[in-house]
């Protein structure tokens, strides 16, 4: 009798251990899974947005590697900060590129993306830079020349409206899935957006957005004044 | 003249053009979209994942609860095509594609974590993606039912008329074409 009880307990323990280790081949008779995904929300604000979007620049970026200068000696940077007695903030002691590397490295380590460990996880993200006009501010200059032959407009150059991270979709993400908490995701995405909004020098993109704006306004004037030769200048 | 909207059209615009830059990981896409109305949603997202052995031995109990704001933007996508014709007199006729949902986007900076219970495994980035996708679908439908497209149309009309008025055209006939 004692022997039988011992065997039953042993079987339960073995099966429990196997289940805990994620042994997927166990018959469903023994393992029950329940997965729930739910999204519920409230409408909290509505209003006009009034934007003309002219262009999107889309790029892929890899966290943390794209944000850490491979030439940077992070230990040395840390020592420089610690040795400084000038009272300056760390970001004022280092160069912008050094500070970005230092900040990215610390963020990566604290969120489980330590680039120094073998096989360290990474995120491949799609960033979208949106260019255009917020229409809450005047786009045209104060004195448009509405001449039917040579109409002329002064136009504000389009600007970067925002940088956003495209929402991840399982079907579009062929890279390894990674562990991450919602809080870590908030910190990483906030860091990336802040870096990209302040650090980009996309002159080529700005020029193409301006060209798109030029064609747009010229087209409108040509439609309004079919016999005209419009002049569009950026102020 | 202070407030000037914009937009419109023209066959000479090439809004669907895509330019591959020197960086193979990037590309430029020309657009022409008038975003005229926006809704903000606050979503509570939950993922629960439990596994039991023999019906009563828990081997996994993951629970994640967090909130994030979404922005839904509606307006006119001029890349669908439009026509603008003049006359008679100082009058223009403009045919625009009907308003539609142009974007639904999670605002990561608003993300706030309530519960992060990881017994049996951490949350994965693709599971966050699954939750965001689930929320996006319901938000998009809800915003349409609440009338975002109608509001986007009214706002777009106001912008278009203001713009043409600034060009000395005080009479614009606006027509809306259904999506083909």
Boltz contact constraints between the chains, C-beta under 6 A:
constraints:
  - contact:
      token1: [A, 15]
      token2: [B, 53]
      max_distance: 6.0
  - contact:
      token1: [A, 16]
      token2: [B, 53]
      max_distance: 6.0
  - contact:
      token1: [A, 16]
      token2: [B, 57]
      max_distance: 6.0
  - contact:
      token1: [A, 19]
      token2: [B, 53]
      max_distance: 6.0
  - contact:
      token1: [A, 19]
      token2: [B, 59]
      max_distance: 6.0
  - contact:
      token1: [A, 20]
      token2: [B, 59]
      max_distance: 6.0
  - contact:
      token1: [A, 30]
      token2: [B, 54]
      max_distance: 6.0
  - contact:
      token1: [A, 31]
      token2: [B, 53]
      max_distance: 6.0
  - contact:
      token1: [A, 32]
      token2: [B, 52]
      max_distance: 6.0
  - contact:
      token1: [A, 33]
      token2: [B, 51]
      max_distance: 6.0
  - contact:
      token1: [A, 34]
      token2: [B, 50]
      max_distance: 6.0
  - contact:
      token1: [A, 35]
      token2: [B, 49]
      max_distance: 6.0
  - contact:
      token1: [A, 36]
      token2: [B, 48]
      max_distance: 6.0
  - contact:
      token1: [A, 37]
      token2: [B, 47]
      max_distance: 6.0
  - contact:
      token1: [A, 37]
      token2: [B, 134]
      max_distance: 6.0
  - contact:
      token1: [A, 38]
      token2: [B, 46]
      max_distance: 6.0
  - contact:
      token1: [A, 39]
      token2: [B, 43]
      max_distance: 6.0
  - contact:
      token1: [A, 39]
      token2: [B, 45]
      max_distance: 6.0
  - contact:
      token1: [A, 39]
      token2: [B, 134]
      max_distance: 6.0
  - contact:
      token1: [A, 39]
      token2: [B, 135]
      max_distance: 6.0
  - contact:
      token1: [A, 40]
      token2: [B, 44]
      max_distance: 6.0
  - contact:
      token1: [A, 41]
      token2: [B, 41]
      max_distance: 6.0
  - contact:
      token1: [A, 41]
      token2: [B, 42]
      max_distance: 6.0
  - contact:
      token1: [A, 41]
      token2: [B, 43]
      max_distance: 6.0
  - contact:
      token1: [A, 42]
      token2: [B, 42]
      max_distance: 6.0
  - contact:
      token1: [A, 43]
      token2: [B, 39]
      max_distance: 6.0
  - contact:
      token1: [A, 43]
      token2: [B, 41]
      max_distance: 6.0
  - contact:
      token1: [A, 44]
      token2: [B, 40]
      max_distance: 6.0
  - contact:
      token1: [A, 44]
      token2: [B, 42]
      max_distance: 6.0
  - contact:
      token1: [A, 45]
      token2: [B, 40]
      max_distance: 6.0
  - contact:
      token1: [A, 46]
      token2: [B, 39]
      max_distance: 6.0
  - contact:
      token1: [A, 48]
      token2: [B, 37]
      max_distance: 6.0
  - contact:
      token1: [A, 48]
      token2: [B, 155]
      max_distance: 6.0
  - contact:
      token1: [A, 49]
      token2: [B, 35]
      max_distance: 6.0
  - contact:
      token1: [A, 49]
      token2: [B, 38]
      max_distance: 6.0
  - contact:
      token1: [A, 51]
      token2: [B, 35]
      max_distance: 6.0
  - contact:
      token1: [A, 52]
      token2: [B, 6]
      max_distance: 6.0
  - contact:
      token1: [A, 52]
      token2: [B, 7]
      max_distance: 6.0
  - contact:
      token1: [A, 52]
      token2: [B, 34]
      max_distance: 6.0
  - contact:
      token1: [A, 53]
      token2: [B, 31]
      max_distance: 6.0
  - contact:
      token1: [A, 53]
      token2: [B, 33]
      max_distance: 6.0
  - contact:
      token1: [A, 55]
      token2: [B, 30]
      max_distance: 6.0
  - contact:
      token1: [A, 55]
      token2: [B, 31]
      max_distance: 6.0
  - contact:
      token1: [A, 56]
      token2: [B, 29]
      max_distance: 6.0
  - contact:
      token1: [A, 56]
      token2: [B, 31]
      max_distance: 6.0
  - contact:
      token1: [A, 57]
      token2: [B, 28]
      max_distance: 6.0
  - contact:
      token1: [A, 58]
      token2: [B, 27]
      max_distance: 6.0
  - contact:
      token1: [A, 59]
      token2: [B, 25]
      max_distance: 6.0
  - contact:
      token1: [A, 59]
      token2: [B, 26]
      max_distance: 6.0
  - contact:
      token1: [A, 60]
      token2: [B, 25]
      max_distance: 6.0
  - contact:
      token1: [A, 135]
      token2: [B, 5]
      max_distance: 6.0
  - contact:
      token1: [A, 138]
      token2: [B, 2]
      max_distance: 6.0
  - contact:
      token1: [A, 138]
      token2: [B, 4]
      max_distance: 6.0
  - contact:
      token1: [A, 139]
      token2: [B, 4]
      max_distance: 6.0
  - contact:
      token1: [A, 139]
      token2: [B, 6]
      max_distance: 6.0
  - contact:
      token1: [A, 140]
      token2: [B, 4]
      max_distance: 6.0
  - contact:
      token1: [A, 146]
      token2: [B, 168]
      max_distance: 6.0
  - contact:
      token1: [A, 164]
      token2: [B, 105]
      max_distance: 6.0
  - contact:
      token1: [A, 167]
      token2: [B, 106]
      max_distance: 6.0
  - contact:
      token1: [A, 167]
      token2: [B, 132]
      max_distance: 6.0
  - contact:
      token1: [A, 168]
      token2: [B, 129]
      max_distance: 6.0
  - contact:
      token1: [A, 169]
      token2: [B, 129]
      max_distance: 6.0
  - contact:
      token1: [A, 170]
      token2: [B, 126]
      max_distance: 6.0
  - contact:
      token1: [A, 170]
      token2: [B, 129]
      max_distance: 6.0
  - contact:
      token1: [A, 177]
      token2: [B, 124]
      max_distance: 6.0
  - contact:
      token1: [A, 177]
      token2: [B, 126]
      max_distance: 6.0
  - contact:
      token1: [A, 178]
      token2: [B, 125]
      max_distance: 6.0
  - contact:
      token1: [A, 179]
      token2: [B, 122]
      max_distance: 6.0
  - contact:
      token1: [A, 180]
      token2: [B, 125]
      max_distance: 6.0
  - contact:
      token1: [A, 181]
      token2: [B, 116]
      max_distance: 6.0
  - contact:
      token1: [A, 181]
      token2: [B, 123]
      max_distance: 6.0
  - contact:
      token1: [A, 182]
      token2: [B, 66]
      max_distance: 6.0
  - contact:
      token1: [A, 182]
      token2: [B, 111]
      max_distance: 6.0
  - contact:
      token1: [A, 182]
      token2: [B, 113]
      max_distance: 6.0
  - contact:
      token1: [A, 183]
      token2: [B, 113]
      max_distance: 6.0
  - contact:
      token1: [A, 186]
      token2: [B, 108]
      max_distance: 6.0
  - contact:
      token1: [A, 186]
      token2: [B, 111]
      max_distance: 6.0
  - contact:
      token1: [A, 189]
      token2: [B, 108]
      max_distance: 6.0
  - contact:
      token1: [A, 190]
      token2: [B, 109]
      max_distance: 6.0
  - contact:
      token1: [A, 208]
      token2: [B, 28]
      max_distance: 6.0
  - contact:
      token1: [A, 212]
      token2: [B, 30]
      max_distance: 6.0
  - contact:
      token1: [A, 215]
      token2: [B, 13]
      max_distance: 6.0
  - contact:
      token1: [A, 216]
      token2: [B, 13]
      max_distance: 6.0
  - contact:
      token1: [A, 219]
      token2: [B, 10]
      max_distance: 6.0
  - contact:
      token1: [A, 219]
      token2: [B, 12]
      max_distance: 6.0
  - contact:
      token1: [A, 219]
      token2: [B, 13]
      max_distance: 6.0
  - contact:
      token1: [A, 220]
      token2: [B, 8]
      max_distance: 6.0
  - contact:
      token1: [A, 223]
      token2: [B, 84]
      max_distance: 6.0
  - contact:
      token1: [A, 224]
      token2: [B, 167]
      max_distance: 6.0
